Amino acid sequence: MPDNLALQGTQASGVASCLRPWAPALSSFAVAKAYEMKFDVYGRFELEVLRENNGWIAYRTSIGMRSRDSSVIIPASLAPEEIAGYLDDVLHELCVPGRAIRVLG
């Protein structure tokens, strides 16, 4: 699939959609926060992804709480700009029409 395919302008808005084809949504955000990223997962929950001990660790976050989500395993070899697409691939079963994985600022 060509790298330049994007969904209805979602690449510029920082949104990864459950529709295909998907294009990476992280750009300047990944550069600024390469070791700490937050995502809204289809409006169902939030994930915070941190770079720890040469690997990526996912945490579910809510008001005043953060717990490790051991069900989300992110390969250490992924670049920060690839994580939104990876999460879309592994969590797409949770997607409902009109929802997307969004990068939170």
C-alpha positions as CSV (number, residue, x, y, z in Angstrom):
1,M,0.0,0.0,0.0
2,P,1.5,3.4,-0.9
3,D,2.6,5.5,2.1
4,N,0.9,8.6,0.8
5,L,-2.7,7.3,1.2
6,A,-4.7,9.1,3.9
7,L,-8.3,9.0,5.0
8,Q,-10.4,12.0,4.3
9,G,-7.9,14.4,5.8
10,T,-7.3,12.5,9.0
11,Q,-3.5,12.6,8.7
12,A,-3.5,16.3,9.2
13,S,-5.9,16.2,12.2
14,G,-3.9,13.6,14.2
15,V,-6.6,10.9,13.9
16,A,-6.1,7.3,13.1
17,S,-9.4,5.8,11.8
18,C,-10.6,2.2,11.9
19,L,-11.4,2.6,8.2
20,R,-8.8,1.5,5.6
21,P,-6.3,2.6,4.2
22,W,-4.8,4.1,7.3
23,A,-1.9,6.5,7.2
24,P,0.3,7.4,10.2
25,A,-1.1,10.4,12.1
26,L,1.8,11.4,14.2
27,S,4.2,14.0,13.0
28,S,5.3,16.9,15.1
29,F,3.6,15.4,18.1
30,A,6.0,12.4,17.9
31,V,9.0,14.6,17.7
32,A,8.0,16.7,20.7
33,K,6.9,13.7,22.9
34,A,8.8,10.8,21.6
35,Y,8.8,9.0,25.0
36,E,5.3,9.8,26.2
37,M,2.2,9.6,24.1
38,K,-1.6,9.6,24.9
39,F,-4.3,8.1,22.8
40,D,-8.1,8.1,22.9
41,V,-9.0,4.5,21.8
42,Y,-12.3,4.8,19.9
43,G,-13.8,6.9,22.6
44,R,-13.8,3.8,24.9
45,F,-10.7,4.5,27.0
46,E,-7.4,6.3,27.1
47,L,-3.9,4.8,26.7
48,E,-0.7,6.4,27.8
49,V,2.3,4.9,26.0
50,L,5.7,5.4,27.5
51,R,9.2,4.4,26.4
52,E,10.7,2.5,29.4
53,N,13.8,0.2,29.5
54,N,14.1,0.2,25.7
55,G,10.5,-0.9,25.2
56,W,7.0,0.6,24.9
57,I,4.7,0.2,27.9
58,A,0.9,0.9,27.7
59,Y,-1.1,2.2,30.6
60,R,-4.8,2.7,30.9
61,T,-5.5,6.1,32.3
62,S,-8.6,7.7,33.9
63,I,-9.1,10.5,36.4
64,G,-6.5,10.1,39.1
65,M,-5.5,6.6,38.1
66,R,-3.1,4.8,35.8
67,S,-2.6,1.1,35.5
68,R,-0.5,-1.0,33.2
69,D,-2.4,-2.6,30.4
70,S,-0.7,-5.9,29.9
71,S,-3.1,-6.8,27.1
72,V,-1.5,-4.3,24.8
73,I,2.0,-5.4,23.8
74,I,3.9,-2.9,21.6
75,P,7.1,-4.1,19.9
76,A,10.1,-2.2,21.1
77,S,11.3,-1.8,17.4
78,L,8.3,0.5,16.6
79,A,9.1,4.2,16.0
80,P,6.9,6.7,17.8
81,E,5.1,7.7,14.6
82,E,4.1,4.0,14.0
83,I,2.3,3.5,17.4
84,A,-1.1,4.9,16.4
85,G,-1.2,2.7,13.4
86,Y,-0.1,-0.3,15.4
87,L,-2.8,0.4,18.1
88,D,-5.4,0.6,15.3
89,D,-4.3,-2.8,13.9
90,V,-4.4,-4.6,17.3
91,L,-7.5,-2.9,18.8
92,H,-9.7,-2.6,15.7
93,E,-12.2,-5.1,17.2
94,L,-13.2,-2.2,19.6
95,C,-13.9,0.2,16.8
96,V,-17.4,1.4,16.1
97,P,-18.5,3.5,13.0
98,G,-17.5,7.1,13.4
99,R,-14.9,6.4,16.1
100,A,-11.1,6.6,15.7
101,I,-7.9,6.3,17.7
102,R,-7.0,9.9,18.4
103,V,-3.7,11.4,19.6
104,L,-4.3,13.4,22.7
105,G,-2.1,16.5,23.3
